[in-house]
Amino acid sequence: MRNLINIMDLSVEEIEELISLADDIIADPQKYQDACRHKILATLFFEPSTRTRLSFESAMLSLGGNVLGFSEAASSSASKGESVADTVAVVSGYADIIAMRHPKEGAPLVASAHATVPIINAGDGGHYHPTQTLTDLLTIYHEKGRFSNLTIGLCGDLKFGRTVHSLIGAMSRYAGIRFVLISPEELKLPSFVKQEYIKAKGIEYIQSESLEEVIGDLDLLYMTRVQKERFFNEEDYLRLKDFYILTEEKMKLAKKDMCVLHPLPRVNEISTAIDSDPRACYFKQAHFGRYIRMALILKLLEVQV
């Protein structure tokens, strides 16, 4: 039985297989419409979500399966004090696979030790978000046709941004990658991510507080929102929330084929005027999430089509 807790649980070859499978699903969805008939996905979301939860549900329904679950901790027995271990031990008896989001780092790993069905980490605090990274990789593949020889800018909340941590880990395995880390001092990339995925592999990187100074060098720009839910006080959040706003003026400094990604939701860090720019790929990125999660469900359930 396989789980997906960290994107590094998947080899480069397995990621390529998932992308190939997702592309086949996009090309011929009818071929897969009954692949998970009579299978049940449980979505255990102890933290709010729109795209991730709904794309998981859409993925399973598109495979002919069924979905059960909850969308906030308050509507589960966690509000009564039930442990994650007990919750997944019980839900394992109701479902064939579990997608779980939790505000505490490491909670899905704990869950995987007590579940009897595959666990998918759908985001754990400021730690990792592997299925968002699979979505990012599918988008990068479609837009750039490669994963090597790219200069990748990551902008905004690099400290708490679990999508950033997972993407850096995934991209660190490809040749010719260069990272440009754009953030205020208070939201810099955590040392554990930098050490494990960048420094240990000798990958070139620079840090900058200015988006304008570096945007012209980028092949990909990964924007993130400053996450209010990760801050301990309102004052720090208000001071930093508008630190970076991607505008039409800034986009004029970028390459004609630069790709703008964002895991969403956005607040105001990307001007809505950018939405019509052909380099804006974030809504396309969100739609790809459904197909790569369909591919992942098929892989973890070992369903052959």
N, C-alpha and C positions, 0 to 999 in steps of 0.2 A: 504493500500500500504506500503510495506516494503522497506527500503533502507539498504545498508551496508556501513557505514562510518568508523566504528571502529570494530575490531574483537569482542569487548565486547558487541556489539549489538546482537550477537548470543549467546544463552545459550549453555552450555556444551552438552545438549541433542540435540540441533539443529546441532551442529558441528558433533556429532556422526551420525546423520541422513544424513548429507551431505556426510560424508566419506562412509557410507554404500551405498548411491546412486551412488557415484563416482565409488565404487568397482563394482556395478552392471553394470554401463556403460562400464567399462573396460572389464567385462566378456561377455557382450552381446551388443556391440555398435549398431547393426542393429535394436534392439528394440527401440532405441531412435532417429533413423536417420530422422524421420519426425515429431518429437515432437514439434518443433517450426516452423513448416511450416507456411509461411506468416507472421512471426514475424520479427521485425527489431531491431538490436542492433546498437546504435550509439556509436562510440568510439571517445571521445573528448579528445585528448591528446595534452595538452598545453606544454608538456615536452617530449623529445625524449624517445622512448622505443622500444625494440625489442621483448623480450619474453612476456611481459605482454600484449602488444597490439595484437601481432600475436596469442597468445594463446586464448585471448578473441575472436578474429575473427575466429580462427579455431574451438573454442567451439561452437559458434553460427552456423557456416556453417555445423558442424557435427551434429547439431540438426535439420538441414533442413531449418534454417532461413537465413536471409540476413543481411549484414553489410554495414553501411555507416559511414563516419566520416573524421577526419583529424588527421595527425600525428605530427604536430608542430603548435605552436601558430601563426607563420608567415603565415601559409596557411589558417588561419581563420580570422574572423572579429575582433578578439582580437587585431590584428595588427592595426586596425582602431580605437581602443579604446572602443570596445563594452564590456560591463560588463559580468561577468560569469552568473549573474542572467538573463540577457536578452538572452544570448546564449542558456541556457537550457530551458528557457520559449519557445523559438522558436523551438528548436530541439525536445522538448517533443511532438510537433505536427507532427514530421516526423518519430518517432521511438517508440518502445514499452518499451525499457529499455536503459539506458545510462551507459557506463563505462567511468569514467573521471579521468584523471591524470592532476595535476596542481602543479606548483612549490611553490605556497603559501599555508601554513598550514591553514586548515579550509575552503578552497575553495569548496570542495565537500559538506560540511555541508551547506554552503550558497546556493549551487546549489539545494540541496534537498528541501529547503524552497520555491523554485520557479519552480520546475519541477512538472509535472503531471504524470510522469512515474517513476519507481524505478531508483535510482541512486546508482551506485557501485563506491566506492572510489578505484581507481586503483593507488593510491599513491599521498599524498599531502605533498610536501616539505620534511622536516625532521620529519614529524609527524607520520603518520600511513600508513600501506599497508596491509589491511586485507586479500585480496585474495592471496597475497604471503604467509601469515601466514596459510591460509587454505591449500595451496600447501605444506608448511613445515609440517603441522600436518598429512596430508595424507602420506607423505614420512616417517615421524617418526613412524606412525602406521604400515606401511608396513615393516620397518626395525626392529623395536623394539617390536611391538605387544602390546604396552601400552603407556600411557602418564604419569603414576605415577612412583615414585621412580627412577628418572633419575637425573644425574649430567650433567648440560648443560653448556658448555663453549661458550661464545660469544666473538669473537675476532676481533679487528680492530677499525672501526669507530662506537663507541657506542653512540656518541653524536648526529650525524646527521642521523644515520642508522634507517630509519623508519621501516625496516623489523625487526630489533632487538627490537624496542619498542613494536611492535605488537605481536611478538613471546613471549616476556616476559609476556605481559598481558594475553595471551592465556594460557601459561603454568603455570601461578601463581594460576590457579584454581584447579590444581591437587595435590594430596597428595605426600609427599616425594620428592618434587622438591628442587634441590639445584642449585644455579646459580654461575658460575665462570666468572667474568667480566674482560676481558683481553684487556687492552688498554693503550696507553700513557696518561699522565695526561691531555693533551689538548683535548683528545677525549673521556673522561669518560662519562658514562651514565648520562643523565640529571637528576637532582634531582626530577623532577615531575614524571618521570617513576619509579625511585627507591622508592619514597615515596608511590605512589599509589599502585604499584603492588608487591613490595618486603617487604618494612618495615611495611606497614600497615597490611600485612598478616603474619608477623613474619617468613618470608621465609629465610632460611639460605643462605648466599652469602659471597663470598670473592672477593676482587679486586686484580689484579696482573698486573704488566707490563711485566712479563715473561711468554711466552707460554710454554717454555720448562719445567718450574718448576711445571706446573699444568696439562699438557696434559695427564699424566698418570692416572689422577683421573676421566677423562671425559667419559661419555657414548655417548655424542653428542658434536661435535665441529662445531659451526656455524661461518664460516669465512665471513668477509665482506671486500669490497674494501674501501680504503680511497677515498671519493668522491670529485673529483676536483671541481665539479659544486657547492658544498656547501661552498667552501672557499672564503674568501674575498680577500686574497692575495696569489700570486703564491709561495712566499717564504715559507709560512707555509705548503702548500700542498707538495712542493718538499721535505721538511724536514721530513714529516711524511708518505709519500706514501709507502715507503718500510720498515716501522717499523716492520711489521710481514710478513714473507714469510714461508708458510708451505712447508717443504722439506721432502725428504725420510728419512733423519737423524732424524728429529723431529717425524715422524710417527713411528719410531722404539721404541719410548718412550711410545706410546699410546697402549691402550687395543686392543686385537685382533679383538674385535667386535665393536670398536668405529665407529661411523657414522659421516662422514664429509659432512656437508651441506654448501651451498653457494647460495644466491639468484641470483647471476650472474647479470651483466657481471663481470668476473674477469679480472684483469689487469695482475699483476704478484704476487698476494698474495698467490696463490697456484701453486706450480711447476707443469708443465705438466707431469712430471714423476709420479705424484700421480694419474693421471687419470686411470691408469690400476690397481691401488690398489682396491681390493674388498670393502674397507671401503669408497671409494669415491662415494658419492650418488648424487652429484649435477646435473649431466645430467639427471639422473632418476627423480630427483626432478623437473627439468624444464618440463619434459614430463608429469608428474602428474598434472601440472598446467592446462593443457587443460581439463582434466576430472573433476577436482574439480570445475572449472569455468562452465562447462556444468551443473553440479549438482546445482550450485548456481543460474544460469540463470533459470533453471526449477523451483527452489523453489520460487524465487522472482516473476516470472511470474505466479506462482500457476498452473503450467502445470502438470497434472497427466498422467502417462504413464501406 
